[in-house]
Amino acid sequence: IGEKRANLLASELDLHTVEDFLSYFPFRYENRSQIYTIQEITSTSAMIQVKGRISDFQTITKGKKRLTARLSDETGEAQIVWFRGIKWIQDSIKPNKTYLIYGRPNLFKGNISFIHPEVVLWDAYKAGYQAPFMPVYPLTETLKKNYITNKIFVNIFKTIIPEIYSKIPETLPDYLLKKYNLLSRAETLKHIHLPSNLALLEKARYRLK
């Protein structure tokens, strides 16, 4: 995760060791099981996922400086707006590629926009961990300003859990696991941080009660 991020996580959240990270649990989960088309956006009440091509970047200096781009699919168009991290966005997002964005849409006079959505390359999304229920971790404002997001935490757990899964010690005797049909501690930590479906997530949460 890099020295700078590691130092921030240590100072802001007191996370120093792998065990510290494993014990830092999400406080809720976002349902990301549905991907919308632009035409299907009719409300601003919920955070949603939209797949589309990002193009036509423009830096606007009149008023508050911002970067805008066009998001389009076969059903329509929307605008994406960034007020901060502009250089990072310009370096990271390649024009005319397909991305999956996640954010809350704004509707104004029939125009749809997203401000600072999460953005992931569609090919990377398909090849990686596709979470139907995305964990949401408590984050400080300092972490957010330094772009340490829930996605960073998910990536951390995608790295460390496969590496240490077989080494995670069990804290309950085998007879209790069988008697109460409990997940192992390793399975519990895996499905708390990287839930693959609702049933396993609920079993993991039950084990932690």
C-alpha positions as CSV (number, residue, x, y, z in Angstrom):
1,I,0.0,0.0,0.0
2,G,3.0,2.3,0.1
3,E,4.8,4.0,3.0
4,K,2.7,7.2,3.0
5,R,-0.6,5.3,3.1
6,A,0.7,2.9,5.7
7,N,1.7,5.8,7.9
8,L,-1.7,7.5,7.5
9,L,-3.6,4.3,8.4
10,A,-1.4,3.8,11.5
11,S,-1.8,7.4,12.7
12,E,-5.5,7.8,11.8
13,L,-6.9,4.3,12.6
14,D,-4.1,2.7,14.7
15,L,-3.7,0.0,12.1
16,H,-0.2,-1.4,12.2
17,T,-0.3,-5.2,11.7
18,V,-2.1,-7.7,9.6
19,E,-4.2,-8.7,12.6
20,D,-5.1,-5.0,13.1
21,F,-6.5,-4.9,9.6
22,L,-8.4,-8.2,9.9
23,S,-10.1,-6.9,13.0
24,Y,-11.1,-3.6,11.4
25,F,-14.6,-4.5,10.3
26,P,-17.0,-2.7,7.9
27,F,-19.9,-0.9,9.6
28,R,-22.3,-1.5,6.6
29,Y,-22.4,-2.9,3.1
30,E,-23.6,-1.4,-0.2
31,N,-25.6,-3.5,-2.6
32,R,-23.8,-3.4,-5.9
33,S,-25.5,-6.3,-7.6
34,Q,-27.2,-4.2,-10.3
35,I,-25.7,-2.2,-13.1
36,Y,-27.9,0.5,-14.7
37,T,-28.1,2.1,-18.1
38,I,-28.2,5.8,-18.3
39,Q,-31.8,5.7,-19.6
40,E,-32.8,3.9,-16.4
41,I,-31.7,6.7,-14.1
42,T,-34.9,8.3,-12.9
43,S,-34.0,9.1,-9.2
44,T,-31.3,10.8,-7.2
45,S,-32.1,9.0,-4.0
46,A,-29.7,6.1,-4.3
47,M,-26.0,5.4,-5.1
48,I,-25.9,3.3,-8.3
49,Q,-23.5,1.7,-10.8
50,V,-23.5,2.7,-14.5
51,K,-21.4,1.2,-17.2
52,G,-20.3,3.5,-20.0
53,R,-17.6,5.0,-22.2
54,I,-15.8,8.1,-20.8
55,S,-14.7,10.7,-23.3
56,D,-14.5,14.5,-24.0
57,F,-12.5,15.6,-21.0
58,Q,-12.5,19.4,-20.4
59,T,-10.8,21.5,-17.8
60,I,-13.0,24.5,-16.9
61,T,-11.3,27.4,-15.1
62,K,-14.2,29.8,-15.0
63,G,-15.6,29.9,-11.5
64,K,-14.4,26.9,-9.4
65,K,-11.9,24.9,-11.4
66,R,-13.2,21.5,-12.4
67,L,-12.7,18.7,-14.8
68,T,-15.7,17.3,-16.7
69,A,-16.1,14.3,-19.0
70,R,-18.9,12.6,-20.9
71,L,-20.3,9.2,-19.9
72,S,-22.2,7.5,-22.6
73,D,-23.8,4.2,-23.4
74,E,-26.3,2.9,-26.0
75,T,-29.2,4.6,-24.2
76,G,-27.9,8.1,-23.4
77,E,-25.3,10.4,-21.9
78,A,-24.4,11.9,-18.5
79,Q,-21.7,14.2,-17.3
80,I,-19.0,13.4,-14.7
81,V,-17.5,16.3,-12.7
82,W,-14.4,16.4,-10.5
83,F,-13.4,19.4,-8.4
84,R,-10.3,17.8,-6.8
85,G,-7.6,15.3,-7.8
86,I,-7.8,16.6,-11.3
87,K,-4.3,15.7,-12.3
88,W,-4.6,12.2,-10.9
89,I,-7.9,11.7,-12.8
90,Q,-6.3,12.9,-16.0
91,D,-3.4,10.5,-15.6
92,S,-5.5,7.6,-14.5
93,I,-8.6,7.6,-16.7
94,K,-8.0,6.9,-20.4
95,P,-10.4,8.6,-22.9
96,N,-12.8,6.4,-25.0
97,K,-12.5,3.4,-22.7
98,T,-15.4,1.6,-21.0
99,Y,-15.6,2.1,-17.2
100,L,-18.0,1.2,-14.4
101,I,-18.8,4.2,-12.2
102,Y,-20.5,4.2,-8.8
103,G,-22.1,7.3,-7.3
104,R,-25.2,9.3,-6.7
105,P,-26.7,10.8,-9.9
106,N,-27.9,14.4,-10.0
107,L,-30.8,15.4,-12.3
108,F,-31.2,19.0,-13.5
109,K,-33.4,20.1,-16.4
110,G,-33.2,16.6,-17.8
111,N,-29.4,16.4,-17.6
112,I,-27.7,13.7,-15.5
113,S,-24.4,14.2,-13.8
114,F,-22.2,12.5,-11.3
115,I,-19.8,14.3,-9.0
116,H,-16.7,12.4,-7.9
117,P,-17.9,8.9,-8.6
118,E,-15.8,5.8,-8.0
119,V,-14.4,4.8,-11.4
120,V,-13.0,1.4,-12.4
121,L,-11.9,0.2,-15.8
122,W,-14.6,-2.3,-17.0
123,D,-12.0,-4.9,-18.0
124,A,-10.3,-4.6,-14.6
125,Y,-13.8,-5.0,-12.9
126,K,-14.5,-8.2,-14.9
127,A,-11.1,-9.7,-14.1
128,G,-11.1,-8.8,-10.4
129,Y,-13.2,-9.2,-7.3
130,Q,-16.8,-8.4,-8.2
131,A,-18.5,-7.7,-4.9
132,P,-22.3,-7.9,-4.9
133,F,-22.1,-6.4,-1.4
134,M,-19.3,-3.8,-1.0
135,P,-18.0,-3.3,2.5
136,V,-17.9,0.2,3.8
137,Y,-15.3,1.0,6.5
138,P,-15.2,3.9,9.0
139,L,-12.8,6.5,7.4
140,T,-11.6,9.8,8.7
141,E,-11.6,13.0,6.7
142,T,-7.8,13.0,6.5
143,L,-7.9,9.5,4.9
144,K,-10.5,10.6,2.4
145,K,-8.6,13.7,1.4
146,N,-5.6,11.4,0.7
147,Y,-7.7,9.1,-1.5
148,I,-7.7,6.2,1.0
149,T,-11.2,4.8,0.2
150,N,-13.1,1.7,0.7
151,K,-11.7,0.4,-2.6
152,I,-8.2,0.7,-1.1
153,F,-9.3,-1.5,1.9
154,V,-10.9,-4.1,-0.5
155,N,-7.6,-4.2,-2.4
156,I,-5.7,-4.7,0.8
157,F,-7.9,-7.6,1.8
158,K,-7.7,-9.1,-1.7
159,T,-4.0,-9.2,-1.2
160,I,-3.5,-10.3,2.3
161,I,-6.4,-12.8,2.9
162,P,-5.3,-15.3,0.2
163,E,-1.7,-15.1,1.5
164,I,-2.5,-15.8,5.1
165,Y,-5.8,-17.7,4.9
166,S,-4.4,-21.1,5.9
167,K,-2.5,-19.5,8.7
168,I,-5.4,-17.7,10.5
169,P,-5.7,-19.4,13.9
170,E,-9.0,-20.8,15.1
171,T,-10.2,-19.5,18.5
172,L,-13.1,-22.0,19.0
173,P,-13.0,-25.7,19.6
174,D,-14.1,-27.9,16.7
175,Y,-17.1,-29.3,18.6
176,L,-18.6,-25.8,19.0
177,L,-18.1,-25.1,15.3
178,K,-20.0,-28.2,14.4
179,K,-22.7,-27.9,17.2
180,Y,-23.7,-24.3,16.1
181,N,-22.8,-24.7,12.4
182,L,-20.3,-21.9,12.6
183,L,-17.8,-20.7,9.9
184,S,-14.2,-21.1,10.8
185,R,-12.4,-17.9,11.9
186,A,-10.6,-17.8,8.5
187,E,-13.9,-18.2,6.6
188,T,-15.5,-15.6,8.8
189,L,-12.8,-13.0,8.2
190,K,-12.8,-13.7,4.5
191,H,-16.5,-13.2,4.1
192,I,-16.7,-10.2,6.3
193,H,-14.1,-8.4,4.2
194,L,-14.8,-10.0,0.8
195,P,-18.4,-11.2,0.8
196,S,-19.3,-13.3,-2.2
197,N,-23.0,-13.6,-1.4
198,L,-25.5,-12.6,1.3
199,A,-25.8,-16.0,2.9
200,L,-22.1,-16.3,3.7
201,L,-22.0,-12.7,4.8
202,E,-24.8,-13.3,7.3
203,K,-23.0,-16.4,8.6
204,A,-19.8,-14.4,9.0
205,R,-21.6,-11.7,10.9
206,Y,-23.4,-14.3,13.1
207,R,-20.0,-15.8,14.1
208,L,-18.8,-12.4,15.2
209,K,-21.7,-11.6,17.4
